[in-house]
């Protein structure tokens, strides 16, 4: 199973992808996490990507495709989260998979409105130790401003300010939404309302994956 989950920033892709990967035995490949770790560790990739990420812009295709190729060479049960983000990236992925005689089985698209995205991200905080996320007012920690698991103060990502969130939405609309047309033409796109509660959205996504025939 090779699947992709799409949706604007703040749509819940990461949360749903992690749950789906565990449920279906897939490797959750989150380019966002990979890039953030690279930035934190000040790797060559991280240093190149940092300026783009801080501004809410997309990291160039050649950087992304390079790390994806390394990850998929050893596994064909993957759920891509945050990749591809552009049609050229999708085309590059298709070419890489074609070389191994495989291809994408399904593309899950979370539909969330602009205002809901702004509300979610401008109120989002995370734990710098365990990476747990919280959202005001929907997912509150037991103690205000403190991680439930680690007991340390929560932080806010630089790319979660309202100004940067709006820029990320504009970038998404200009470059990422055309992926919907790309995969729709291939008959792979399945759209799910992403504004329901986490379990309702998850159940819808699981139903779709259960219906996909592979191999």
SERO-41258 format. One record per atom (N, C-alpha, C, CB): x, y, z; residue in three letters. Coordinates in steps of 0.001 Angstrom, whole numbers, padded with zeros to 6 digits, always signed. Glycine has a CB too. Layout:
N
XYZALA...
This chain:
215
+000842-001200+000000UNK+000000+000000+000000UNK+000877+001249+000000UNK-000952+000006+001226UNK+000694+002076-001007UNK+001350+003374-001065UNK+000244+004430-001134UNK+002338+003478-002300UNK+000122+005214-000076UNK-000963+006182+000021UNK-000415+007568+000344UNK-001981+005748+001087UNK-001193+008572-000010UNK-000837+009968+000256UNK-001994+010614+001002UNK-000516+010745-001071UNK-001678+011467+001970UNK-002719+012258+002619UNK-002440+013732+002353UNK-002782+011966+004155UNK-003447+014416+001793UNK-003340+015832+001452UNK-004252+016665+002348UNK-003692+016061-000030UNK-004028+017973+002326UNK-004865+018892+003082UNK-004069+020125+003440UNK-005419+018223+004346UNK-004731+021244+003675UNK-004022+022476+004020UNK-003322+022350+005364UNK-004989+023658+004044UNK-002384+023254+005667UNK-001742+023230+006988UNK-002805+023344+008072UNK-000700+024378+007124UNK-002663+022534+009118UNK-003644+022572+010195UNK-004866+021716+009962UNK-004073+023955+010416UNK-004874+020937+008890UNK-006045+020113+008571UNK-006091+018830+009383UNK-006059+019775+007098UNK-005010+018528+010103UNK-004972+017301+010894UNK-004270+016155+010186UNK-006365+016884+011250UNK-003532+016465+009113UNK-002850+015412+008357UNK-001954+014565+009249UNK-002027+016023+007231UNK-001132+015222+010079UNK-000176+014491+010899UNK-000858+013559+011889UNK+000711+015457+011639UNK-001877+014068+012572UNK-002613+013260+013549UNK-003257+012057+012886UNK-003681+014102+014250UNK-003948+012305+011785UNK-004649+011220+011102UNK-003669+010232+010468UNK-005586+011788+010033UNK-002585+010743+009903UNK-001606+009860+009273UNK-000985+008906+010285UNK-000513+010679+008592UNK-000665+009412+011484UNK-000076+008564+012517UNK-001049+007462+012931UNK+000326+009406+013740UNK-002319+007820+013090UNK-003341+006836+013477UNK-003556+005811+012360UNK-004676+007545+013813UNK-003593+006289+011123UNK-003809+005384+009993UNK-002641+004428+009817UNK-004027+006180+008710UNK-001425+004957+009959UNK-000235+004122+009800UNK-000227+002991+010815UNK+001036+004965+009941UNK-000574+003314+012049UNK-000612+002285+013101UNK-001708+001263+012814UNK-000840+002932+014488UNK-002857+001748+012395UNK-004000+000877+012132UNK-003745-000069+010961UNK-005238+001712+011857UNK-003108+000444+009917UNK-002951-000320+008674UNK-001543-000884+008468UNK-003307+000553+007504UNK-000653-000700+009439UNK+000691-001245+009330UNK+001545-000570+008275UNK+000615-002693+009039UNK+001398+000753+008155UNK+002151+001521+007167UNK+003244+002341+007843UNK+001214+002440+006368UNK+004279+002676+007080UNK+005301+003601+007568UNK+004783+005019+007358UNK+006677+003383+006836UNK+004691+005789+008435UNK+004235+007179+008357UNK+005424+008045+007973UNK+003604+007657+009713UNK+005462+008478+006725UNK+006581+009278+006241UNK+006169+010749+006206UNK+007041+008798+004832UNK+006540+011478+007247UNK+006204+012896+007366UNK+007416+013739+007003UNK+005717+013233+008796UNK+007346+014403+005859UNK+008465+015255+005465UNK+008625+016428+006421UNK+008270+015766+004038UNK+007528+016880+007023UNK+007613+017975+007993UNK+008487+017599+009171UNK+006226+018365+008484UNK+008269+016398+009730UNK+009067+015938+010861UNK+010522+015742+010459UNK+008496+014636+011421UNK+010735+015171+009258UNK+012096+014946+008780UNK+012848+016268+008672UNK+012079+014227+007420UNK+012176+017270+008092UNK+012822+018569+007902UNK+013061+019285+009227UNK+011977+019445+006989UNK+012074+019215+010139UNK+012245+019878+011434UNK+013404+019257+012221UNK+010944+019794+012253UNK+013545+017928+012139UNK+014669+017270+012811UNK+015994+017679+012180UNK+014508+015743+012758UNK+015988+017835+010851UNK+017206+018255+010163UNK+017610+019665+010579UNK+017011+018188+008645UNK+016605+020542+010729UNK+016877+021907+011181UNK+017418+021891+012614UNK+015594+022775+011097UNK+016765+021113+013474UNK+017169+021034+014877UNK+018605+020524+015009UNK+016211+020123+015657UNK+018953+019533+014171UNK+020286+018926+014237UNK+021321+019672+013387UNK+020212+017479+013789UNK+020858+020744+012717UNK+021723+021578+011883UNK+022495+020760+010835UNK+022706+022342+012763UNK+021774+019828+010203UNK+022381+019062+009115UNK+022470+019945+007874UNK+021563+017766+008816UNK+023149+019440+006854UNK+023262+020204+005610UNK+021880+020491+005030UNK+024123+019443+004584UNK+021005+019468+005031UNK+019641+019652+004550UNK+018890+020659+005412UNK+018898+018315+004530UNK+019066+020549+006733UNK+018373+021442+007644UNK+018746+022895+007448UNK+018650+021046+009049UNK+020030+023155+007257UNK+020489+024528+007057UNK+019929+025107+005755UNK+022026+024582+007045UNK+019844+024275+004723UNK+019303+024737+003448UNK+017796+024994+003548UNK+019593+023710+002345UNK+017107+024136+004315UNK+015650+024214+004379UNK+015125+025273+005349UNK+015101+022882+004766UNK+015931+025648+006349UNK+015455+026501+007445UNK+014866+027826+006974UNK+016584+026776+008399UNK+015545+028489+006052UNK+015065+029804+005628UNK+013702+029713+004944UNK+016076+030454+004687UNK+013484+028632+004208UNK+012192+028443+003544UNK+011098+028167+004571UNK+012270+027288+002524UNK+011375+027293+005518UNK+010384+026899+006509UNK+009991+028053+007416UNK+010907+025754+007339UNK+010969+028865+007844UNK+010676+029987+008738UNK+009743+030999+008084UNK+011968+030675+009163UNK+009830+031109+006764UNK+008973+032056+006039UNK+007647+031443+005621UNK+009693+032574+004816UNK+007465+030146+005885UNK+006233+029480+005488UNK+006207+029094+004027UNK+005070+030354+005785UNK+007387+029122+003373UNK+007472+028753+001962UNK+007799+027268+001821UNK+008534+029609+001240UNK+007568+026737+000611UNK+007871+025344+000358UNK+009372+025141+000158UNK+007098+024849-000861UNK+009872+024027+000707UNK+011261+023651+000485UNK+011401+023168-000964UNK+011720+022543+001502UNK+012469+023558-001671UNK+012627+023198-003087UNK+012507+021701-003351UNK+013960+023679-003586UNK+011968+021378-004541UNK+011691+019990-004903UNK+012916+019086-004813UNK+011135+019935-006295UNK+014076+019581-005252UNK+015242+018708-005299UNK+015659+018245-003906UNK+016399+019420-005977UNK+015483+019119-002900UNK+015808+018720-001527UNK+014835+017658-001028UNK+015784+019941-000590UNK+013552+017854-001283UNK+012528+016926-000820UNK+012641+015573-001521UNK+011141+017518-001047UNK+012753+015594-002844UNK+012814+014343-003603UNK+014010+013484-003204UNK+012873+014640-005091UNK+015109+014136-002852UNK+016297+013399-002435UNK+016053+012580-001180UNK+017444+014350-002206UNK+015424+013184-000158UNK+015195+012438+001079UNK+014092+011393+000909UNK+014834+013397+002213UNK+013106+011677+000054UNK+012035+010705-000186UNK+012598+009458-000852UNK+010920+011323-001061UNK+013464+009630-001825UNK+014041+008487-002539UNK+014764+007552-001575UNK+015010+008968-003631UNK+015506+008139-000633UNK+016221+007318+000341UNK+015261+006507+001197UNK+017096+008192+001229UNK+014120+007111+001539UNK+013182+006457+002448UNK+012365+005351+001783UNK+012250+007481+003031UNK+011991+005511+000507UNK+011093+004536-000120UNK+011823+003366-000766UNK+010248+005219-001155UNK+013145+003463-000884UNK+013898+002376-001513UNK+013818+001086-000699UNK+015358+002783-001694UNK+013579+001199+000604UNK+013567+000015+001470UNK+012171-000375+001964UNK+014458+000255+002655UNK+011120+000289+001481UNK+009774-000016+001978UNK+008710+000356+000955UNK+009511+000719+003294UNK+007732-000545+000762UNK+006646-000260-000181UNK+005288-000209+000507UNK+006622-001308-001281UNK+005297-000013+001826UNK+004069+000206+002589UNK+004206+001542+003310UNK+003798-000971+003606UNK+003832+002610+002608UNK+004113+003959+003096UNK+002879+004841+002993UNK+005271+004582+002315UNK+002697+005681+004008UNK+001692+006742+003955UNK+002450+008064+003956UNK+000669+006652+005169UNK+002407+008766+002822UNK+003100+010045+002680UNK+002268+011168+003302UNK+003387+010348+001189UNK+002897+011922+004188UNK+002235+013030+004884UNK+003059+014297+004643UNK+002083+012732+006429UNK+002487+015248+003897UNK+003222+016473+003587UNK+004028+016378+002312UNK+004131+016820+004718UNK+003848+015295+001580UNK+004533+015076+000306UNK+003657+014184-000559UNK+005948+014439+000517UNK+003547+014467-001857UNK+004076+015636-002552UNK+003248+016890-002266UNK+004122+015374-004052UNK+003869+018057-002450UNK+003165+019324-002245UNK+002983+020095-003546UNK+003915+020183-001244UNK+003622+019647-004594UNK+003492+020303-005894UNK+003339+019238-006972UNK+004719+021217-006188UNK+002814+019634-008126UNK+002676+018693-009242UNK+004044+018163-009688UNK+001958+019372-010428UNK+005089+019018-009799UNK+006406+018472-010145UNK+006901+017412-009154UNK+007415+019595-010221UNK+006620+017599-007853UNK+006997+016588-006873UNK+006219+015298-007123UNK+006746+017100-005438UNK+004929+015426-007448UNK+004100+014249-007727UNK+004615+013511-008955UNK+002628+014658-007932UNK+004988+014267-009970UNK+005527+013660-011185UNK+006852+012957-010889UNK+005720+014727-012283UNK+007687+013598-010050UNK+008949+012989-009659UNK+008736+011704-008874UNK+009766+013963-008842UNK+007743+011712-007987UNK+007414+010514-007207UNK+006927+009399-008124UNK+006343+010834-006141UNK+006050+009724-009070UNK+005547+008724-010010UNK+006686+008081-010790UNK+004543+009357-010975UNK+007658+008886-011199UNK+008801+008354-011950UNK+009639+007417-011085UNK+009675+009501-012482UNK+009868+007812-009826UNK+010639+006970-008919UNK+009945+005632-008681UNK+010861+007689-007591UNK+008626+005679-008478UNK+007867+004457-008211UNK+007785+003573-009447UNK+006461+004801-007722UNK+007676+004202-010619UNK+007601+003441-011867UNK+008864+002604-012069UNK+007394+004389-013063UNK+009992+003122-011604UNK+011254+002390-011734UNK+011240+001088-010947UNK+012412+003256-011271UNK+010399+001024-009907UNK+010294-000186-009089UNK+009054-001000-009428UNK+010277+000178-007617UNK+008312-000560-010443UNK+007114-001282-010864UNK+005919-001086-009950UNK+007415-002730-010957UNK+005932-000017-009155UNK+004815+000248-008247UNK+004212+001618-008545UNK+005278+000171-006772UNK+003224+002005-007747UNK+002588+003302-007925UNK+001687+003614-006753UNK+001797+003342-009225UNK+001201+004831-006692UNK+000300+005256-005625UNK-001040+004539-005745UNK+000097+006781-005662UNK-001564+004045-004603UNK-002843+003348-004592UNK-004031+004262-004338UNK-002818+002277-003560UNK-003837+005278-003485UNK-004948+006177-003147UNK-004398+007488-002584UNK-005912+005505-002122UNK-005141+008580-002815UNK-004790+009890-002277UNK-005960+010384-001433UNK-004447+010906-003423UNK-005724+010551-000147UNK-006742+011003+000802UNK-006644+012516+000942UNK-006572+010304+002189UNK-007743+013213+000735UNK-007744+014679+000744UNK-008647+015206+001847UNK-008195+015231-000620UNK-008052+015860+002856UNK-008832+016431+003958UNK-009291+017837+003587UNK-007999+016460+005271UNK-010588+018051+003586UNK-011179+019331+003206UNK-011470+020155+004460UNK-012474+019116+002379UNK-010728+021272+004641UNK-010879+022146+005807UNK-010873+023596+005319UNK-009734+021897+006865UNK-011787+024424+005831UNK-011900+025806+005382UNK-010733+026663+005851UNK-013197+026401+005868UNK-010506+027803+005164UNK-009421+028717+005534UNK-009560+029195+006973UNK-009394+029917+004590UNK-010766+029602+007364UNK-010956+030147+008704UNK-010683+029101+009772UNK-012367+030691+008858UNK-011079+027876+009512UNK-010816+026797+010468UNK-009312+026561+010603UNK-011527+025494+010027UNK-008583+026636+009496UNK-007124+026476+009530UNK-006488+027571+010379UNK-006539+026502+008099UNK-006906+028825+010161UNK-006353+029958+010920UNK-006639+029791+012410UNK-006940+031298+010411UNK-007865+029389+012738UNK-008229+029190+014137UNK-007378+028107+014791UNK-009704+028829+014249UNK-007182+027027+014064UNK-006431+025897+014622UNK-004958+026237+014829UNK-006554+024684+013708UNK-004324+026790+013801UNK-002882+026995+013869UNK-002470+028164+014751UNK-002345+027205+012497UNK-003243+029226+014766UNK-002867+030365+015601UNK-003012+030022+017079UNK-003723+031593+015255UNK-003719+028928+017389UNK-003859+028479+018777UNK-003111+027194+019055UNK-005310+028291+019114UNK-002141+026848+018196UNK-001433+025582+018352UNK-000109+025770+019096UNK-001181+024948+016984UNK+000165+024856+020027UNK+001412+024840+020792UNK+001960+023416+020791UNK+001189+025355+022257UNK+003259+023270+021056UNK+003846+021935+021050UNK+004901+021794+022130UNK+004448+021626+019691UNK+005213+020534+022444UNK+006260+020227+023417UNK+007555+020005+022653UNK+005892+018973+024288UNK+008591+020754+022972UNK+009862+020644+022264UNK+010587+019339+022577UNK+010751+021818+022613UNK+010145+018628+023620UNK+010787+017372+023997UNK+010151+016173+023303UNK+010724+017187+025501UNK+008817+015988+023473UNK+008156+014807+022906UNK+007361+015108+021640UNK+007239+014200+023931UNK+007286+016385+021270UNK+006586+016838+020056UNK+005061+016710+020137UNK+007082+016053+018867UNK+004529+016487+021344UNK+003070+016462+021508UNK+002504+017843+021178UNK+002675+016036+022960UNK+001339+017881+020532UNK+000739+019162+020155UNK-000562+019398+020922UNK+000477+019208+018639UNK-000838+020673+021152UNK-002061+021085+021832UNK-002669+022242+021043UNK-001779+021497+023326UNK-003985+022386+021156UNK-004656+023438+020416UNK-005683+024122+021307UNK-005325+022875+019151UNK-005561+025434+021390UNK-006515+026223+022173UNK-007619+026702+021233UNK-005811+027438+022885UNK-008909+026472+021533UNK-009417+025908+022791UNK-009786+024433+022712UNK-010613+026679+023231UNK-009461+023742+021614UNK-009995+022401+021387UNK-009260+021275+022108UNK-009983+022122+019945UNK-007946+021369+022247UNK-007176+020313+022902UNK-006257+020954+023926UNK-006361+019475+021867UNK-006755+021110+025134UNK-006019+021812+026185UNK-005178+020858+027017UNK-006982+022567+027086UNK-003992+021291+027448UNK-003221+020472+028393UNK-003901+020527+029761UNK-001732+020967+028490UNK-003583+019557+030611UNK-004203+019522+031939UNK-003808+020748+032756UNK-003802+018238+032686UNK-002537+021168+032606UNK-002061+022401+033236UNK-001755+023399+032130UNK-000795+022142+034134UNK-002254+024600+032247UNK-002096+025593+031190UNK-000627+025835+030856UNK-002756+026899+031596UNK-000299+025706+029563UNK+001047+025995+029089UNK+002091+024945+029408UNK+001484+027266+029649UNK+001662+023756+029902UNK+002615+022715+030303UNK+002242+021389+029642UNK+002648+022561+031852UNK+003229+020680+029099UNK+002995+019397+028448UNK+002532+018342+029451UNK+004263+018927+027739UNK+001472+017609+029098UNK+000951+016561+029977UNK+001970+015456+030205UNK-000322+015973+029396UNK+002763+015118+029163UNK+003691+013987+029246UNK+005012+014359+029906UNK+003958+013438+027864UNK+005546+015531+029537UNK+006911+015892+029967UNK+006965+016892+031121UNK+007666+016461+028803UNK+005869+017620+031320UNK+005844+018596+032397UNK+006680+019828+032134UNK+006300+017964+033646UNK+007029+020088+030857UNK+007810+021279+030530UNK+006932+022283+029789UNK+009051+020909+029680UNK+007408+023525+029735UNK+006621+024594+029124UNK+006430+024335+027624UNK+007303+025962+029350UNK+005215+024600+027143UNK+004904+024428+025727UNK+005466+025594+024909UNK+003379+024313+025519UNK+005769+025328+023664UNK+006316+026337+022757UNK+005384+026556+021576UNK+007710+025923+022263UNK+005658+027613+020842UNK+004883+027914+019650UNK+005843+027958+018463UNK+004102+029264+019802UNK+005506+027267+017383UNK+006359+027277+016199UNK+006331+028650+015539UNK+005916+026193+015201UNK+007478+029042+014986UNK+007552+030322+014291UNK+006579+030383+013125UNK+008965+030571+013797UNK+006278+029220+012519UNK+005394+029213+011351UNK+003924+029076+011727UNK+005780+028089+010420UNK+003590+029252+013033UNK+002199+029212+013460UNK+001641+030583+013846UNK+002060+028274+014618UNK+002347+031665+013536UNK+001773+032994+013722UNK+000719+033206+012637UNK+002881+034113+013669UNK-000273+034076+012914UNK-001373+034261+011966UNK-000869+034746+010604UNK-002392+035257+012528UNK+000118+035637+010617UNK+000650+036168+009360UNK+001269+035062+008506UNK+001691+037258+009641UNK+002074+034207+009155UNK+002718+033123+008420UNK+001692+032075+007990UNK+003816+032472+009276UNK+000684+031832+008849UNK-000371+030872+008497UNK-001081+031308+007219UNK-001390+030731+009653UNK-001403+032593+007119UNK-002074+033094+005919UNK-001190+032930+004690UNK-002459+034567+006096UNK+000119+033158+004866UNK+001037+032967+003749UNK+001102+031495+003348UNK+002437+033483+004110UNK+001103+030609+004334UNK+001138+029180+004051UNK-000111+028752+003291UNK+001272+028378+005349UNK-001254+029331+003631UNK-002492+029015+002920UNK-002418+029479+001468UNK-003695+029662+003623UNK-001865+030673+001272UNK-001726+031185-000097UNK-000799+030300-000921UNK-001196+032628-000081UNK+000315+029888-000291UNK+001255+028997-000975UNK+000577+027673-001313UNK+002508+028752-000104UNK-000193+027176-000356UNK-000903+025901-000556UNK-001853+025986-001747UNK-001687+025512+000716UNK-002601+027073-001798UNK-003587+027214-002870UNK-002923+027337-004242UNK-004471+028431-002612UNK-001817+028051-004269UNK-001141+028281-005546UNK-000421+027040-006065UNK-000152+029414-005405UNK+000205+026286-005153UNK+001067+025200-005579UNK+000558+023797-005254UNK+002386+025378-004969UNK-000129+023643-004133UNK-000503+022303-003695UNK-001875+021866-004169UNK-000456+022231-002213UNK-002849+022753-004175UNK-004185+022350-004593UNK-004247+021787-006016UNK-005108+023518-004486UNK-003381+022215-006946UNK-003404+021571-008264UNK-003171+020064-008202UNK-002361+022198-009155UNK-002623+019571-007087UNK-002459+018127-006920UNK-003806+017417-006922UNK-001709+017821-005623UNK-004833+018123-006445UNK-006165+017520-006450UNK-006576+017154-007876UNK-007201+018481-005821UNK-006357+018082-008804UNK-006683+017818-010208UNK-005791+016715-010772UNK-006533+019101-011048UNK-004509+016753-010417UNK-003548+015766-010914UNK-003985+014346-010544UNK-002141+016055-010348UNK-004319+014156-009267UNK-004695+012816-008814UNK-006147+012465-009154UNK-004481+012701-007316UNK-006988+013476-009290UNK-008368+013213-009698UNK-008407+012626-011100UNK-009206+014498-009636UNK-007539+013152-011975UNK-007472+012643-013352UNK-007009+011193-013379UNK-006528+013507-014200UNK-006241+010799-012356UNK-005777+009420-012270UNK-006775+008519-011557UNK-004445+009366-011561UNK-007869+009101-011061UNK-008884+008331-010360UNK-008472+007908-008961UNK-009228+007125-011153UNK-007513+008634-008374UNK-006966+008251-007071UNK-007480+009103-005912UNK-005473+008332-007113UNK-008071+010255-006201UNK-008416+011220-005154UNK-009707+010857-004428UNK-008544+012606-005752UNK-009627+010818-003092UNK-010784+010579-002234UNK-010849+011712-001204UNK-010697+009168-001530UNK-011901+012528-001254UNK-012020+013698-000379UNK-012871+013390+000845UNK-012618+014878-001144UNK-012382+013842+002013UNK-013065+013621+003290UNK-013215+014959+003999UNK-012284+012601+004183UNK-014361+015201+004614UNK-014570+016408+005412UNK-013662+016346+006641UNK-016073+016555+005831UNK-012687+017266+006726UNK-011718+017246+007809UNK-012109+018075+009017UNK-010420+017716+007307UNK-013336+018612+009035UNK-013753+019481+010142UNK-014556+018757+011208UNK-014563+020625+009613UNK-014756+017448+011047UNK-015437+016687+012086UNK-014487+016391+013234UNK-016008+015386+011517UNK-014961+015644+014243UNK-014051+015287+015335UNK-013043+014252+014835UNK-014842+014737+016564UNK-011945+014109+015553UNK-010829+013280+015107UNK-011259+011853+014785UNK-009747+013260+016164UNK-012075+011250+015638UNK-012466+009857+015424UNK-013378+009702+014212UNK-013159+009312+016664UNK-014269+010667+014006UNK-015182+010592+012850UNK-014390+010677+011547UNK-016243+011730+012909UNK-013434+011609+011495UNK-012594+011750+010305UNK-011759+010486+010108UNK-011675+012997+010423UNK-011210+009970+011201UNK-010392+008758+011134UNK-011188+007577+010577UNK-009844+008413+012522UNK-012401+007399+011058UNK-013234+006287+010601UNK-013530+006393+009106UNK-014545+006245+011391UNK-013752+007614+008635UNK-013984+007816+007202UNK-012748+007418+006392UNK-014356+009288+006918UNK-011570+007808+006890UNK-010323+007503+006194UNK-010038+005999+006182UNK-009160+008249+006847UNK-010279+005340+007318UNK-010067+003890+007405UNK-010973+003153+006418UNK-010326+003388+008844UNK-012218+003591+006314UNK-013166+002964+005388UNK-012661+003021+003954UNK-014531+003642+005484UNK-012057+004164+003608UNK-011524+004323+002247UNK-010348+003362+002032UNK-011076+005800+001997UNK-009402+003323+002986UNK-008248+002444+002841UNK-008677+000977+002784UNK-007266+002663+003997UNK-009689+000630+003562UNK-010180-000753+003565UNK-010750-001157+002213UNK-011243-000933+004642UNK-011217-000173+001448UNK-011851-000460+000163UNK-010866-000542-001008UNK-012879+000592-000128UNK-009594-000169-000725UNK-008594-000136-001798UNK-007957-001500-002003UNK-007515+000900-001490UNK-007938-001945-003237UNK-007292-003212-003580UNK-005869-002942-004025UNK-008077-003961-004687UNK-004922-003681-003465UNK-003508-003502-003843UNK-002956-004814-004373UNK-002659-003007-002631UNK-001769-004699-005001UNK-001082-005890-005457UNK-001584-006407-006787UNK-001205-006953-004441UNK
